Amino acid sequence: MRDVRLLSAPFDPGAPGEELAARCPGAGAITTFVGRVRAGGGVEALELQHYAPLTLPGMEALADSALARFGLMGLVLLHRVGRLAPGEPIVCVAAAARHRRAAIEAVDYCMDHLKSAAWFWKREKRGDGWHWIEPRAEDRRDLRRWATG
């Protein structure tokens, strides 16, 4: 079971885990990660832009890679685009597997790729205007660890 969507409207962050539980009754583990727009720190909004011809196909390829690499029973990958307010969910990755380690690692793998090797551009609106956000050195390091093993 694979559900990959690019969304321009808010989503229920609890729904992907519930969907996997219903559609993968043999799963021993369901792991869900929800990333939200950080509140505070002067951030008034977050805007995510993307390159349409590559974004959804790239997300689908990432999902297929995770399904195969970790032997998953199911994977849900949702990502917002457009302008979001502090506290709103941006991304949700949920994985179902027979055992916990595969589900946990699959979610981590997908998030590391989405954070550093995806087809999104992010900028924050603060009191002094818009500021582009680049991946951090830690994000790139996290992504490199998947190149082996």
Residue frames as qw, qx, qy, qz and C-alpha x, y, z in Angstrom:
[[0.000, 0.891, 0.455, 0.000, 0.00, 0.00, 0.00],
 [0.429, -0.080, 0.050, 0.898, 1.45, 3.34, -1.06],
 [0.057, 0.899, 0.432, 0.043, -0.17, 6.77, -0.74],
 [0.457, -0.169, 0.072, 0.870, 1.90, 9.71, -1.98],
 [0.130, 0.849, 0.476, 0.187, 0.32, 13.16, -2.21],
 [0.281, 0.068, -0.048, 0.956, 1.32, 16.75, -2.70],
 [0.124, -0.727, -0.670, 0.084, -1.23, 18.97, -0.95],
 [0.145, 0.412, 0.043, 0.899, -2.16, 22.63, -1.18],
 [0.538, -0.591, -0.112, -0.590, -4.68, 22.45, 1.68],
 [0.324, -0.492, 0.677, -0.441, -4.32, 21.43, 5.36],
 [0.698, -0.001, -0.694, -0.179, -4.47, 17.74, 6.27],
 [0.770, -0.560, 0.103, -0.290, -5.29, 15.73, 9.39],
 [0.175, 0.636, -0.741, 0.124, -1.92, 14.52, 10.73],
 [0.537, -0.207, 0.747, -0.332, -3.54, 11.57, 12.52],
 [0.821, 0.367, 0.061, -0.433, -5.20, 10.16, 9.41],
 [0.538, 0.542, -0.635, -0.113, -2.15, 8.49, 7.77],
 [0.064, -0.292, 0.899, -0.321, -1.45, 6.28, 10.80],
 [0.624, 0.172, 0.533, -0.545, -5.11, 5.33, 11.04],
 [0.730, 0.509, -0.235, -0.392, -5.19, 4.54, 7.31],
 [0.348, 0.467, -0.812, 0.039, -2.15, 2.28, 7.62],
 [0.320, -0.128, 0.820, -0.457, -3.62, 0.50, 10.65],
 [0.727, 0.324, 0.314, -0.518, -6.82, -0.21, 8.69],
 [0.731, 0.580, -0.260, -0.249, -5.09, -1.23, 5.46],
 [0.482, 0.449, -0.724, 0.205, -2.16, -3.16, 6.95],
 [0.766, -0.522, 0.020, -0.374, -3.72, -5.28, 9.75],
 [0.948, -0.063, -0.185, 0.251, -0.65, -7.55, 9.93],
 [0.313, 0.687, -0.316, 0.575, 1.69, -4.68, 10.79],
 [0.687, -0.410, -0.458, 0.388, 3.51, -5.00, 14.07],
 [0.338, -0.468, -0.112, 0.809, 4.61, -1.38, 13.91],
 [0.280, 0.803, 0.361, 0.382, 3.31, 1.86, 12.52],
 [0.442, -0.399, -0.101, 0.797, 5.61, 4.85, 12.83],
 [0.229, 0.848, 0.384, 0.286, 4.43, 8.36, 11.99],
 [0.398, -0.275, -0.073, 0.872, 6.35, 11.61, 11.79],
 [0.157, 0.880, 0.416, 0.164, 4.60, 14.97, 11.41],
 [0.435, -0.047, -0.031, 0.899, 6.65, 18.09, 10.69],
 [0.010, -0.877, -0.474, 0.078, 5.03, 21.42, 11.53],
 [0.262, 0.728, -0.043, 0.632, 5.81, 25.08, 10.90],
 [0.477, -0.177, -0.533, 0.676, 7.74, 26.23, 13.93],
 [0.208, -0.895, -0.328, -0.222, 5.87, 28.69, 16.11],
 [0.497, -0.809, 0.050, 0.310, 7.74, 31.53, 17.73],
 [0.622, -0.202, 0.349, 0.671, 11.12, 32.91, 16.82],
 [0.106, 0.562, -0.117, -0.812, 9.49, 35.68, 14.82],
 [0.071, 0.058, 0.842, 0.532, 8.23, 33.40, 12.03],
 [0.455, 0.278, 0.212, -0.819, 4.94, 34.69, 10.66],
 [0.860, 0.379, 0.089, -0.330, 4.57, 32.25, 7.75],
 [0.443, -0.317, 0.752, 0.371, 6.38, 29.57, 5.77],
 [0.683, 0.564, -0.077, -0.457, 6.09, 29.23, 2.03],
 [0.591, -0.182, 0.739, 0.265, 6.98, 26.07, 0.14],
 [0.557, 0.624, -0.248, -0.489, 7.51, 26.27, -3.60],
 [0.696, -0.128, 0.689, 0.154, 8.24, 23.33, -5.86],
 [0.204, 0.400, -0.620, -0.643, 9.03, 22.32, -9.43],
 [0.785, 0.125, 0.255, -0.551, 5.87, 20.52, -10.52],
 [0.787, 0.395, -0.421, -0.218, 7.35, 18.22, -13.23],
 [0.469, 0.340, -0.759, 0.298, 9.73, 16.66, -10.68],
 [0.329, -0.388, 0.523, -0.684, 8.09, 16.97, -7.28],
 [0.850, -0.079, 0.241, -0.462, 5.41, 14.27, -7.25],
 [0.887, 0.318, -0.334, 0.007, 7.38, 11.81, -9.42],
 [0.295, 0.509, -0.648, 0.485, 10.37, 12.31, -7.10],
 [0.506, -0.321, 0.508, -0.619, 8.22, 11.71, -4.02],
 [0.942, 0.094, -0.003, -0.322, 6.80, 8.55, -5.63],
 [0.714, 0.429, -0.510, 0.214, 10.31, 7.28, -6.41],
 [0.053, -0.473, 0.646, -0.596, 11.35, 7.99, -2.81],
 [0.754, -0.167, 0.324, -0.546, 8.32, 6.04, -1.54],
 [0.933, 0.254, -0.226, -0.117, 9.10, 3.10, -3.84],
 [0.446, 0.510, -0.620, 0.395, 12.70, 3.11, -2.64],
 [0.319, -0.387, 0.595, -0.628, 11.64, 3.09, 1.02],
 [0.891, -0.015, 0.097, -0.443, 9.07, 0.33, 0.46],
 [0.877, 0.322, -0.351, 0.072, 11.70, -1.90, -1.14],
 [0.296, 0.553, -0.596, 0.501, 14.65, -1.01, 1.09],
 [0.253, -0.294, 0.649, -0.655, 12.81, -1.59, 4.38],
 [0.202, -0.165, -0.956, -0.131, 10.35, -4.30, 3.33],
 [0.275, 0.077, 0.375, -0.882, 7.37, -2.18, 4.32],
 [0.205, 0.447, 0.871, -0.019, 3.75, -3.23, 4.23],
 [0.153, 0.854, 0.449, 0.216, 2.64, 0.34, 3.57],
 [0.395, -0.199, -0.063, 0.894, 3.81, 3.93, 3.36],
 [0.114, 0.902, 0.411, 0.075, 2.02, 7.27, 3.37],
 [0.461, -0.151, 0.061, 0.872, 3.94, 10.36, 2.27],
 [0.096, 0.886, 0.440, 0.113, 2.13, 13.72, 2.37],
 [0.442, -0.198, -0.022, 0.875, 3.74, 17.11, 1.75],
 [0.141, 0.875, 0.373, -0.273, 2.20, 20.57, 1.70],
 [0.424, 0.193, 0.237, 0.852, 3.04, 23.38, -0.71],
 [0.094, -0.786, -0.346, -0.505, 2.03, 27.01, -0.63],
 [0.019, -0.529, 0.368, -0.764, 1.83, 29.38, 2.32],
 [0.653, -0.389, -0.646, 0.074, 1.46, 27.91, 5.81],
 [0.321, -0.800, 0.135, -0.488, 0.96, 29.47, 9.24],
 [0.023, 0.435, -0.795, 0.422, 2.93, 28.62, 12.40],
 [0.534, -0.082, 0.695, -0.475, 1.74, 25.33, 13.88],
 [0.819, 0.364, -0.043, -0.442, 0.35, 23.92, 10.62],
 [0.803, -0.133, 0.545, 0.200, 1.52, 20.46, 9.52],
 [0.234, 0.690, -0.481, -0.488, 3.93, 20.56, 6.57],
 [0.493, 0.338, -0.777, -0.197, 4.80, 16.92, 6.06],
 [0.777, -0.269, 0.438, -0.363, 3.67, 13.51, 7.26],
 [0.485, 0.356, -0.787, -0.140, 5.48, 10.23, 6.70],
 [0.742, -0.258, 0.453, -0.422, 3.90, 7.06, 8.08],
 [0.426, 0.373, -0.805, -0.177, 5.29, 3.57, 7.60],
 [0.870, -0.223, 0.236, -0.370, 3.83, 0.15, 8.43],
 [0.430, 0.463, -0.775, 0.005, 6.08, -2.87, 8.85],
 [0.818, -0.244, -0.520, -0.034, 6.13, -6.22, 10.59],
 [0.691, -0.362, -0.324, 0.535, 8.77, -4.94, 13.02],
 [0.164, -0.932, -0.169, 0.276, 9.47, -1.53, 14.59],
 [0.451, -0.482, 0.352, 0.664, 13.02, -0.97, 13.33],
 [0.352, 0.288, 0.643, 0.616, 11.99, -1.11, 9.66],
 [0.003, 0.853, 0.495, 0.166, 9.13, 1.35, 10.23],
 [0.354, -0.845, -0.013, 0.400, 11.29, 3.76, 12.23],
 [0.458, -0.313, 0.471, 0.686, 14.17, 3.67, 9.75],
 [0.317, 0.500, 0.645, 0.484, 11.86, 4.08, 6.75],
 [0.072, -0.943, -0.323, 0.013, 10.36, 7.25, 8.19],
 [0.429, -0.722, 0.214, 0.499, 13.83, 8.59, 9.02],
 [0.496, 0.025, 0.609, 0.619, 15.07, 7.73, 5.50],
 [0.211, 0.718, 0.558, 0.359, 12.16, 9.53, 3.84],
 [0.201, -0.954, -0.160, 0.154, 12.50, 12.61, 6.03],
 [0.501, -0.515, 0.345, 0.604, 16.26, 12.86, 5.44],
 [0.396, 0.242, 0.619, 0.633, 15.64, 12.78, 1.69],
 [0.045, 0.843, 0.491, 0.216, 12.76, 15.25, 1.83],
 [0.362, -0.866, -0.059, 0.341, 14.78, 17.65, 3.98],
 [0.335, -0.647, 0.423, 0.538, 17.93, 17.72, 1.85],
 [0.216, -0.144, 0.776, 0.576, 17.38, 16.16, -1.56],
 [0.326, 0.592, 0.729, -0.110, 13.83, 17.08, -2.51],
 [0.251, 0.415, 0.479, 0.732, 12.21, 19.41, -4.97],
 [0.239, -0.870, -0.430, -0.002, 11.06, 22.08, -2.53],
 [0.320, 0.348, -0.193, 0.860, 12.23, 25.61, -1.82],
 [0.404, -0.706, -0.555, 0.172, 11.33, 27.10, 1.54],
 [0.202, 0.386, -0.159, 0.886, 11.24, 30.63, 2.77],
 [0.303, -0.559, -0.651, 0.414, 10.12, 32.15, 6.05],
 [0.005, -0.746, -0.176, -0.643, 8.33, 35.44, 6.52],
 [0.481, -0.399, -0.470, 0.624, 9.57, 37.38, 9.51],
 [0.057, -0.861, -0.295, 0.411, 9.04, 40.99, 10.59],
 [0.105, -0.678, 0.357, 0.634, 11.78, 42.16, 8.23],
 [0.568, 0.502, -0.386, -0.526, 10.53, 40.25, 5.17],
 [0.984, 0.121, -0.011, -0.129, 11.06, 36.91, 3.45],
 [0.168, -0.685, 0.707, 0.059, 14.18, 34.76, 3.98],
 [0.810, 0.255, -0.489, -0.200, 15.13, 31.65, 2.00],
 [0.712, -0.490, 0.475, -0.163, 15.92, 28.56, 4.07],
 [0.540, 0.509, -0.664, -0.096, 18.77, 26.29, 2.99],
 [0.924, -0.230, -0.305, 0.024, 19.41, 22.76, 4.28],
 [0.402, -0.826, 0.387, -0.083, 21.75, 22.75, 7.26],
 [0.243, 0.544, -0.803, 0.012, 25.07, 20.89, 7.35],
 [0.410, -0.119, 0.824, -0.373, 23.42, 18.41, 9.75],
 [0.765, 0.395, 0.240, -0.449, 20.67, 17.74, 7.21],
 [0.597, 0.621, -0.478, -0.174, 23.23, 16.94, 4.49],
 [0.023, -0.426, 0.877, -0.221, 25.17, 14.71, 6.89],
 [0.623, 0.071, 0.632, -0.454, 21.99, 12.84, 7.80],
 [0.777, 0.514, -0.045, -0.361, 21.28, 12.22, 4.12],
 [0.353, 0.621, -0.698, -0.050, 24.79, 10.88, 3.42],
 [0.389, -0.301, 0.824, -0.282, 24.40, 8.08, 5.96],
 [0.806, 0.289, 0.387, -0.343, 21.86, 6.37, 3.66],
 [0.513, 0.677, -0.463, -0.255, 24.40, 6.06, 0.83],
 [0.220, 0.346, -0.906, 0.110, 25.92, 3.03, 2.57],
 [0.233, 0.009, 0.871, -0.433, 24.27, -0.05, 3.90]]
